[in-house]
Structure formats: C-alpha cells, structure tokens
C-alpha cells in the first residue's frame, strides 16, 4: 500500500460517523448489513448515511451488493488488513510492542478470529 492511499483511507475513517459505520460493518462480519439497518442502529438520517456510505465505498473500505430494492454493505477486510499491515510494518524494529494487537498480529490470526462463530 502506498502512503497516499493509506492517507486517503485514514482520512475517510477520520470522521466520527464514517468510523461508526465502518466499525459496525466490521462487527457485522462478511454478511454485512443493509443501509436501513445501519441507519437504524446508528440513528442516522438516510441522506446523511448515504453520503457517508458513498465515501467509504469510494475509497474501498466497504462494498455494496444490491439485493432486490436494498443494498447490503460489508467491510472490505482485505483493505482493512492492508491498512493495518501498512501502519504496523517494521514497528519497533520487530520487537513486540503492541500488546493489544498481539492476538491478531498476523493475517492468519486475524482471519481465524473472523471465522469464529
């Protein structure tokens, strides 16, 4: 991942509403959630929600899939994984310095956590 791309992703997550949407979708898992469910859970007006969903989609943090009249949004775990890897690459010269992320410090561990029921 290039620095400019990482900066764009971080800027998108730098807004309180977009961060809340992204976290909700990460927690929802690969199945994601419909726009109406997201708006309901976050108490967000449809127009505002649509604006933020479009921004997150444009930078590649989420993706939408049409289901009849609805769009189901899901977090892009691959993009999130690349961003985390970019942020932690060569961290502390290879020393274990991030105790809160030790449980998910490899792609395999992060993916294993996602697959848990």
Beta strands, then each sheet from edge to edge (+ up, - down):
strand 1: 33-34
strand 2: 62-67
strand 3: 70-75
sheet 1: 1+ 3- 2+
end
